[in-house]
């Protein structure tokens, strides 16, 4: 008998027919002798609809009330799925994040899980029940409802799997695994049978939307076995996220990602003295702004420029913060630009591979693209460029072809055994 945590996204429970289909698959897994905890999202489009309703009421709604509002979507899914399983003859119970005793910090709309009290879940499993948990939500010590931000249901599932040392955490979604690039953008992507935690974390952080970065980071930290599978074609094997790393002789690049939810900020003429960068990024961190790429130019006339990127939806807040620092850091001017995108190549083989950056930059040159910013790590190269119509599709296809990714999924030799 294995303990399995399954997560189903919004498209998987978008209507009653899909919920019944999910219930049948969950029932089959339980009938195979497994203990099951199932995490579900709100029905597809429901959270967006609630957000839109809030926007029609208030231009700046209270984060607490947004959590109160948005948490209702998952409750619809868990109740209906529990009912569907009961109709199939299984003892199932639905639990909100609070009833599951998932405790978070007090950061409304982007809370982080602090711990999970396992007494309730162990009692329910001991009674032979299938537990259906509302993803994306938790509670504070003061009994306030919180939500975990975008991708929060993935995080809920992995956190539960980690807390219970589950044998497997399965993420069911509307795609049948992890691809070398978005199949909606690139015409010949390969599905990966396996991908390393590090590569998946980079791809998720750089625009690949199948898994949320926080969930991958948590899976890596706690060594949670993770699988991504299709809720529509459950018999397909999907992709395993594992510890194995790519061999240096095979496929130095594993995937191409694009993130159009990016804004570029450049602060010009900053005094070259200790503490300036600390002042800027401390102020941003204090308001939970997620800063990505950071570049500082060379010093000229005791001045330099500092450029960085943030998500587009945090640009308004970033503008307010930087403008408020004008008298403190004494910069000359600042620009805010949300008409950019980030194109990235990811692969653990980059550690020893040669010419990866040169190949990538050549593709940009051949397509007449100027690069605003470049950021690198041991397993990624990211470039900030202008977001022009049709450019995303053209560049991703060109990079995919340049690195020969149309055949990588056919060759598992790129993973050590």
C-alpha positions in Angstrom: 0.0 0.0 0.0 1.3 3.4 -1.0 0.4 6.9 0.2 -0.2 9.0 -2.9 -1.0 12.7 -3.2 -2.8 13.8 -6.4 -3.4 17.3 -7.5 -6.0 18.3 -10.2 -5.9 21.8 -11.8 -8.8 24.0 -12.7 -9.4 22.6 -16.2 -9.5 19.1 -14.7 -12.6 20.1 -12.6 -14.1 22.8 -14.8 -17.5 21.1 -15.0 -19.5 18.2 -13.6 -18.5 15.8 -16.4 -14.8 16.5 -15.7 -15.3 16.1 -11.9 -17.0 12.7 -12.5 -14.0 11.7 -14.7 -11.6 12.7 -12.0 -13.6 10.8 -9.4 -13.4 7.7 -11.5 -9.6 7.9 -11.8 -9.2 8.7 -8.1 -11.5 5.7 -7.3 -9.3 3.4 -9.5 -6.2 4.5 -7.6 -7.8 3.9 -4.3 -9.1 0.5 -5.4 -5.6 -0.5 -6.2 -4.9 -0.4 -2.5 -3.5 3.1 -2.1 -4.1 5.7 0.6 -5.1 8.9 -1.2 -5.1 12.7 -0.6 -6.5 14.7 -3.5 -5.8 18.4 -3.8 -8.0 20.4 -6.3 -8.0 23.9 -7.7 -11.1 26.1 -8.3 -12.9 25.4 -11.6 -11.2 26.9 -14.6 -11.9 30.6 -14.9 -13.6 30.9 -11.5 -10.8 32.7 -9.7 -10.4 35.1 -12.6 -14.2 35.8 -12.5 -14.0 36.5 -8.8 -11.0 38.8 -9.3 -12.9 40.7 -12.0 -15.9 41.1 -9.7 -13.6 42.5 -6.9 -12.1 45.0 -9.4 -15.6 46.3 -10.3 -16.1 47.0 -6.6 -12.7 48.4 -5.6 -9.6 49.6 -7.5 -7.5 48.5 -4.5 -9.3 45.8 -2.6 -8.2 44.6 0.9 -5.9 41.6 0.6 -7.7 40.0 3.5 -11.0 40.3 1.8 -9.5 39.0 -1.5 -8.4 35.9 0.3 -11.9 35.5 1.8 -13.3 35.8 -1.7 -10.9 33.7 -3.7 -10.8 30.8 -1.3 -14.4 30.0 -2.2 -13.6 28.6 -5.6 -11.7 25.6 -4.2 -14.5 24.8 -1.8 -16.8 24.3 -4.7 -14.4 21.8 -6.3 -13.7 19.8 -3.1 -17.4 19.4 -2.2 -18.4 18.3 -5.6 -15.5 15.8 -6.0 -16.3 14.3 -2.6 -19.9 13.9 -3.6 -18.9 12.2 -6.9 -16.6 9.7 -5.0 -19.4 9.0 -2.5 -21.7 8.2 -5.5 -19.0 5.7 -6.6 -19.2 4.0 -3.2 -16.1 5.5 -1.6 -15.8 7.1 1.8 -14.5 10.6 0.9 -14.4 13.8 2.9 -13.7 17.4 1.8 -11.5 19.7 3.8 -10.6 23.4 3.4 -7.1 24.5 4.0 -8.0 25.5 7.5 -9.7 22.2 8.3 -6.6 20.4 6.9 -4.7 22.6 9.4 -2.3 24.1 6.9 -0.8 27.0 8.8 0.7 29.9 7.0 2.2 33.3 7.7 0.1 36.4 7.6 0.9 37.6 4.1 -2.5 37.8 2.5 -2.7 36.8 -1.2 0.8 35.4 -1.2 1.1 33.5 2.1 3.8 30.9 2.7 3.1 27.6 4.4 4.8 27.3 7.8 3.7 23.8 8.9 0.9 21.3 8.7 -0.7 19.8 11.8 -1.1 16.2 10.8 -3.5 14.9 13.5 -6.7 15.4 11.4 -5.3 14.0 8.2 -3.9 10.9 10.0 -7.3 10.3 11.7 -9.1 10.5 8.3 -6.6 8.2 6.6 -6.8 5.8 9.5 -10.6 5.7 9.0 -10.0 4.6 5.4 -11.3 7.9 3.8 -10.1 9.6 0.7 -9.3 13.1 1.7 -10.2 15.9 -0.8 -8.3 19.1 0.1 -8.8 22.7 -1.1 -5.5 23.8 -2.7 -4.2 27.4 -2.7 -5.3 28.2 0.8 -4.4 27.9 4.5 -5.0 29.7 7.8 -3.0 31.8 10.2 -2.7 31.1 13.9 -5.4 33.7 14.4 -7.9 31.7 12.2 -7.6 34.1 9.3 -8.0 32.6 5.8 -5.0 33.0 3.5 -4.2 32.1 -0.1 -0.8 31.1 -1.4 -0.7 33.1 -4.7 -0.5 31.8 -8.3 0.2 28.1 -8.5 -0.7 27.7 -4.8 -2.5 24.3 -5.4 0.8 22.8 -6.6 2.4 24.1 -3.5 -0.3 22.6 -1.3 0.0 19.2 -2.8 3.8 19.1 -2.5 3.7 20.4 1.0 1.2 17.7 2.1 3.3 15.0 0.3 6.5 16.3 2.1 4.8 16.5 5.5 3.5 12.9 5.2 6.6 11.5 3.4 4.2 10.3 0.6 5.4 7.7 -1.8 4.4 9.9 -4.8 3.0 13.3 -5.6 1.1 13.4 -9.0 0.3 16.7 -10.6 -2.6 16.2 -13.1 -3.1 19.0 -15.6 -4.3 19.6 -19.2 -0.9 18.6 -20.7 0.6 15.1 -20.6 4.0 16.1 -19.3 6.9 18.5 -19.5 8.0 19.5 -23.0 11.2 21.1 -24.3 9.1 24.2 -25.1 5.5 25.3 -25.0 3.6 23.0 -27.6 1.3 26.0 -28.4 4.3 28.0 -29.5 6.9 25.5 -31.0 5.7 23.1 -33.7 8.0 20.2 -32.8 8.6 20.0 -29.0 9.7 16.8 -27.4 8.0 15.4 -24.2 10.6 14.7 -21.6 10.2 11.4 -19.7 12.4 12.8 -16.9 13.8 16.1 -15.9 15.9 17.1 -12.9 14.6 19.2 -10.1 17.1 22.0 -10.9 16.1 22.2 -14.5 12.4 22.1 -13.7 12.8 24.8 -11.1 14.5 27.1 -13.6 12.0 26.4 -16.4 9.1 27.0 -13.9 10.7 30.3 -12.8 11.3 31.4 -16.4 7.8 31.1 -17.8 6.9 27.4 -18.1 3.5 27.2 -16.4 3.0 23.5 -15.9 4.4 23.6 -12.3 4.8 26.5 -10.0 8.4 27.3 -8.9 7.6 27.1 -5.2 6.2 23.6 -5.5 9.3 22.4 -7.4 11.6 24.0 -4.8 9.7 22.3 -2.0 9.8 19.0 -3.8 13.6 19.3 -4.2 14.2 20.3 -0.6 12.2 17.4 0.8 13.0 14.9 -2.0 9.3 14.4 -2.9 8.9 12.1 -5.9 7.0 14.2 -8.4 5.1 13.3 -11.6 3.3 15.5 -14.1 0.5 13.7 -16.0 -2.6 14.4 -18.1 -6.0 14.3 -16.3 -7.5 13.7 -19.8 -5.3 10.7 -20.7 -4.4 9.2 -17.4 -2.9 6.1 -18.9 0.1 8.1 -20.3 3.3 8.0 -18.3 3.9 11.8 -18.1 7.2 13.3 -16.9 9.1 12.4 -13.7 10.9 15.1 -11.9 14.0 13.5 -10.4 17.5 14.1 -9.0 19.2 12.7 -12.1 21.3 15.1 -14.1 22.1 15.3 -17.8 25.3 13.8 -19.0 27.7 16.5 -20.3 28.0 14.9 -23.7 24.2 14.8 -24.3 21.8 17.7 -24.8 23.4 20.6 -22.8 20.0 22.4 -23.2 16.9 20.7 -22.0 14.2 23.4 -22.6 13.3 26.9 -23.9 11.0 29.2 -21.9 9.5 32.6 -22.4 8.1 34.9 -19.8 6.0 37.8 -21.0 5.0 38.8 -17.4 8.2 40.9 -17.1 8.9 44.5 -16.6 12.3 46.2 -16.8 13.4 49.1 -14.5 16.6 51.1 -15.1 17.8 53.6 -12.5 20.3 55.9 -14.1 23.0 58.0 -12.5 23.1 56.3 -9.1 25.9 57.4 -6.7 28.7 54.9 -6.5 28.8 54.4 -2.7 28.2 51.5 -0.3 24.6 50.8 0.7 22.8 52.1 -2.4 21.9 48.7 -3.8 20.9 47.5 -0.3 18.6 50.5 0.1 16.8 49.8 -3.2 16.4 46.1 -2.9 15.6 46.2 0.9 12.7 48.6 0.1 11.4 46.2 -2.6 11.8 43.1 -0.4 9.9 44.8 2.5 6.9 45.0 0.2 7.3 41.5 -1.2 8.3 42.6 -4.7 9.9 39.6 -6.5 13.0 40.9 -8.2 14.6 38.7 -10.9 17.5 39.8 -13.1 19.8 42.5 -11.6 22.6 44.2 -13.6 24.8 47.1 -12.5 26.9 49.0 -15.0 30.5 50.0 -14.7 31.3 53.2 -12.8 31.7 56.5 -14.8 32.2 59.8 -13.0 31.3 58.2 -9.7 27.9 57.1 -11.1 26.5 53.9 -12.4 23.2 52.5 -13.6 21.2 49.7 -11.9 18.8 47.6 -14.0 16.5 44.9 -12.8 13.2 43.1 -13.7 10.0 42.4 -11.8 6.7 40.7 -12.7 4.4 43.1 -14.6 1.7 42.9 -12.0 4.2 44.3 -9.5 5.3 47.2 -11.7 2.9 49.7 -10.2 4.1 48.9 -6.7 7.7 49.0 -7.8 7.2 52.5 -9.4 5.8 53.8 -6.2 8.7 52.4 -4.1 11.5 53.7 -6.5 10.0 57.1 -6.7 9.8 57.3 -3.0 13.6 56.6 -2.8 14.5 59.6 -5.0 15.8 61.8 -2.1 17.4 58.9 -0.3 19.6 57.4 -3.1 19.9 60.6 -5.3 19.5 59.0 -8.8 19.3 61.1 -11.9 16.4 59.4 -13.7 14.5 56.1 -13.9 12.6 54.3 -16.6 9.9 51.7 -16.3 9.1 49.5 -19.2 6.6 46.6 -19.4 6.9 46.0 -23.1 9.7 43.4 -22.7 9.9 39.6 -22.4 12.4 37.1 -21.1 13.7 34.3 -23.3 15.7 31.6 -21.6 17.6 28.4 -22.4 17.8 25.8 -19.5 19.9 22.7 -19.1 22.1 21.1 -16.5 24.6 20.2 -19.3 25.5 23.9 -19.6 27.8 23.4 -16.6 30.3 21.7 -18.9 28.9 22.6 -22.3 30.7 25.0 -24.6 29.3 27.6 -27.0 25.7 27.6 -25.6 25.7 31.4 -25.1 27.3 32.0 -28.5 24.7 29.9 -30.2 21.9 31.6 -28.4 23.2 35.1 -29.2 23.7 34.2 -32.8 20.1 33.2 -33.1 19.1 36.7 -31.8 21.5 38.4 -34.2 20.2 36.4 -37.2 16.7 37.5 -36.3 17.6 41.2 -35.9 17.0 41.2 -32.1 18.9 43.5 -29.7 19.4 42.2 -26.1 18.6 44.6 -23.3 19.8 42.4 -20.4 21.6 39.1 -19.9 21.4 36.9 -16.8 23.1 33.5 -16.3 23.5 30.7 -13.8 25.2 27.4 -14.1 22.1 25.9 -15.9 20.4 28.9 -17.6 20.9 31.8 -19.9 18.2 34.5 -19.8 17.8 37.5 -22.1 15.5 40.5 -21.8 14.4 41.7 -25.2 11.6 43.8 -26.7 8.2 42.2 -26.8 7.1 42.6 -30.4 4.2 40.8 -32.2 5.2 37.4 -33.5 8.8 37.6 -32.0 8.2 35.1 -29.2 7.1 32.4 -31.6 9.9 33.0 -34.1 12.7 33.1 -31.5 11.5 30.1 -29.5 11.2 28.0 -32.7 14.7 29.1 -33.8 16.3 28.4 -30.5 14.5 25.0 -30.2 15.9 24.1 -33.7 19.4 25.5 -32.9 19.7 23.2 -29.9 18.2 20.1 -31.5 15.5 19.7 -29.0 13.0 18.0 -31.3 14.7 14.6 -30.5 15.8 14.9 -26.9 12.6 13.2 -25.5 13.4 10.1 -27.6 16.7 9.5 -25.8 16.7 8.8 -22.1 20.5 8.3 -22.3 20.7 11.9 -21.4 20.0 10.9 -17.8 22.3 9.0 -15.5 21.1 5.7 -14.2 
